């Protein structure tokens, strides 16, 4: 049995969604970063945390990779060229979307006020817009890797929603259709209802 600590309002949404896609039983401890619940399972209070077999795994991508590999779902086989392409897409999304959005968050409310640089968000917003175009160019089919739903689809959909929420930009054209289709998946709807 798995236990996931985190909220659908942060990066914990990613492994929540994957657990719903795989259809595994799991328990969920809703928590926000830095909360007593988070610190009980993560000394630095960061989320998400997956608890399994008496061990904890942190970081949404690490958790998803572990679950996908273990259960053979939503991933290409390790060591395959398809997996290399999938990992390339994952790194692109983490570098070009997640990192920009996290930097914006840090300069909005995470860092102490005296260390925030609000003007940096204009540059990040511009870069995010370029990344939207690059992602649209890389779209290979109904899913990012073609016909099959994989981990990059979870990361991309989460980041596209995050970017829209903070007014960094919204997908257009084929990317907008892709985004809407991913958010219509039953597992996504179940995960976000938690």
Secondary structure, 3 states (H helix, E strand, C coil): CEEEECCCCCCHHHHHHHHHHHCCCEEEECCCCCCHHHHHHCCCCCCCEEEECCEEEECHHHHHHHHHHHHCCCCCCCCCHHHHHHHHHHHHHHHHHHHHHHHHHHHHHHCCHHHCCCCHHHHHHHHHHHHHHHHHHHCCCCECCECCCCHHHHHHHHHHHHHHHCCCCCCCHHHHHHHHHHHCCHHHHHHHCC
